[in-house]
Amino acid sequence: GLAGQAAIVTGSTSGIGEAMATALAEQGVNVVINGFGDAARIEHDRRALEERTGVRIVYHGADMTKPDEIADLVDSAWREFDRLDILVNNAGIQHVSPVEEFPPEKWEAIIAINLSSAFYATRAAVPIMKAQGRGRIVNLASAHGLVASPFKSAYVAAKHGIVGFTKSIALELARSGVTCNAICPGYVKTPLVEAQIGDQAKARGIPEERVVEDVILAAQPNKSFVEYPHLAGMLLYLVSDLGASTTGASLAIDGGWTAA
Ligand code: NAD
């Protein structure tokens, strides 16, 4: 079982990362959580998860645009738990704009947070996992790691980059007991996406249900959001012993989006 293992989940104060950290904690895994947000709320949620699951939850506020802070995140997780079994590279942001108007600072931030942060965390975690003879690296890519949409040039570039990075790391670590895989979700109703629904409804003057059907889920054949438990199920498979032969894979959970 996973009980007693140690994990880092980047960007886990919201959305998918929070769901992933919760799923691991429910399996008895000690977790270092990370991400931005209101300090009192983060501490409240940290303590509540710790009390409910009985594992240790430690918060580290590393900014995923800062390589030295990412190195410190990994180092402090290892010092805290004396082991590091699971690294989930999840932190990510989005910006939607035609390429000729795409703000350079948004491009740089998306590449830094959605792509380079996985490199910095992985390079710090790999020596620890190799020495243990076992480890699991799971990168949150996206359906946009496999196919594109217009006006998301930085996001699509970063997510395709993560898919390639995942393959390269898997090959490097193939005989070390450490696996590296990418999860590629379609649309998940995270706080970020929920905010977009309201904004789109206002902008277009249509009800929110139509935004979901006609705009957001237009690409998703099953016309349903991907649910947190479906993502957690894939994560728990990948990090378990049953996932030992799965490495270098980019696994779609997208209601058929990338089958089309
Ligand atoms: P979210 O906005 O709900 O959560 C993002 C998390 O990343 C938050 O905890 C935030 O504080 C953190 N974060 C942002 N910038 C950071 C920084 N510089 N340093 C540290 N932490 C930072 O987003 P989400 O929808 O849960 O997305 C999580 C991941 O899943 C992202 O990589 C995203 O691209 C990917 N994803 C999301 C969807 C979706 O539909 N929501 C679909 C496919 C892939």
Residues whose N, C-alpha, C, O or C-beta is under 5 A from the ligand:
A	BS01	NAD	G11 S12 T13 S14 G15 I16 G17 N34 G35 F36 A62 D63 M64 T65 N90 A91 G92 I113 L140 A141 S142 A143 P185 G186 Y187 V188 T190 P191 L192 V193
